[in-house]
Amino acid sequence: MASAAEQLAANINFGAFSKATELKKRIWFTLGALIIYRLGTYIPLPGVNPQILADIFRQQGGGILGMFDMLAGGALSRMTIFALNIMPYISASIIVQLLTAVSPQMEALKKEGESGRKKLNQYTRYGTVLLATVQAYGLAVGLEAMSGSGGAAVADPGLFFRIATVITLVGGTLFLMWLGEQITARGIGNGISLIIFAGIVAELPRALVSTLELGRTGALSTLFIVFMLLMAVGVVFFIVFMERAQRRLLIQYPKRQMGNRVFGGEASHLPLKLNTAGVIPPIFASSLLLLPLTAVGFAGGEGPEWLQAVSRYLAHGTPLYMILYSALIVFFCFFYTAIVFNPAETAENLRKYGGFIPGIRPGKNTADYIDYVLSRLTVIGSAYLVAVCLLPEILISQHSVPFYFGGTSLLIVVTVTMDTVAQIHSHLLAHQYEGLIKKAKLRGRK
């Protein structure tokens, strides 16, 4: 069966794609939705001076605002209706996932199946509205306090501006949340991930032009730019290799005799990914470390002396920043892996269905063995994330390379691309199977 599936997968070509009308509709729907998203990243907030705001962002581009602007596809620096992007929804999703691990009531909802999943999704939406409202209000207050060489960023600050900004930004986030769900249901790939992917990819040409401009002005040498581009290609290959890596635990099911027939006895695998946490650890680690730098930027460099000292020690490229960045990535790798993967629950499910790992007793021993293997895989996965994120971080800090060439952005782009290509491949494979079934039925009628 496996060889037949592999042979069928090898026969998938552009001819099969041209016949897969449903897949083409899904791809066109996804492209149309992403175009709508990109158009929205150029619709500005009312009452904000874009020239002054652009000047402020040039001064504070190295802080957390620069990273969030990268994830928002430039919408934050232009202060558009999608300035918050989909980040409140992602934060709410992570919070709900954490609650399912620590709250017995939330954990019970998770185990209820489809009805529980719908309730958790509803809680995630409520959390998105709450987080987006708080962030939008904070952004509105921050905009009123911003001023550049040409004057204040907000022409008419006050309660009306804050209310209008909160309504606009929350509405933009909810629209993106709905758009992402529509892409997942009616398009191809994960809608939320594709929205972030589209923002990063759309800004890559501008980041490349700014890098080449640094080379033209002499800030960067031509040899260094070539090395950086080759390094980016090498990092992409390395990410693909590591993201596809997995440890397969052999699962054996016992034979059962019913009457004169014997059922079961087959073997399967439990795949454990090398990087279970995905891109969450680098994003969280960067956000925490860049907070002091951003706070000093908002204060115009006149904040408390201790805050300025912390921001100096945690500046890009400093030894303390690199050490803490690596430590936080490792911590969040283990923390998030423990949240999303429960060895005890997996062992219990195997025991219910009669599955067991050869040489390991079912129950607690199986859970301990899975936890043992997963912990060692997470050590390798965290080291891989540190390597991917640390090398580009040095380039960003020492040579003013844009965030779009950083490890986090490359990690998001590569993983989302791999997931989308895998879904396209599965649709083509399903279409091929449908064609074979139809042919078999026609031959049977004859």
Sequence and secondary structure as in RCSB ss.txt:
>XXXX:A:sequence
MASAAEQLAANINFGAFSKATELKKRIWFTLGALIIYRLGTYIPLPGVNPQILADIFRQQGGGILGMFDMLAGGA
LSRMTIFALNIMPYISASIIVQLLTAVSPQMEALKKEGESGRKKLNQYTRYGTVLLATVQAYGLAVGLEAMSGSG
GAAVADPGLFFRIATVITLVGGTLFLMWLGEQITARGIGNGISLIIFAGIVAELPRALVSTLELGRTGALSTLFI
VFMLLMAVGVVFFIVFMERAQRRLLIQYPKRQMGNRVFGGEASHLPLKLNTAGVIPPIFASSLLLLPLTAVGFAG
GEGPEWLQAVSRYLAHGTPLYMILYSALIVFFCFFYTAIVFNPAETAENLRKYGGFIPGIRPGKNTADYIDYVLS
RLTVIGSAYLVAVCLLPEILISQHSVPFYFGGTSLLIVVTVTMDTVAQIHSHLLAHQYEGLIKKAKLRGRK
>XXXX:A:secstr
 HHHHHHHHHT  HHHHHH HHHHHHHHHHHHHHHHHHHHTTSB TTB HHHHHHHHHHHTTSHHHHHHHHTTTT
TTTTBTTTTTTHHHHHHHHHHHHHHHH HHHHHHHTTTHHHHHHHHHHHHHHHHHHHHHHHHHHHHHHHH EETT
EESBSS SHHHHHHHHHHHHHHHHHHHHHHHHHHHHSSS HHHHHHHHHHHHHHHHHHHHHHHHHHHTSS HHHH
HHHHHHHHHHHHHHHHHHH EEEEEEE  EEEETTEEEE  EEEEEEES SSTTHHHHHHHHHHHHHHHHHHHTT
T S HHHHHHHHHTSTT HHHHHHHHHHHHHHHHHHHHHH  HHHHHHHHHHTT B TTS TTHHHHHHHHHHHH
HHHHHHHHHHHHHHHHHHHHHHHH   GGGSHHHHHHHHHHHHHHHHHHHHHHHHHHHHHHHHHHHHHHH 
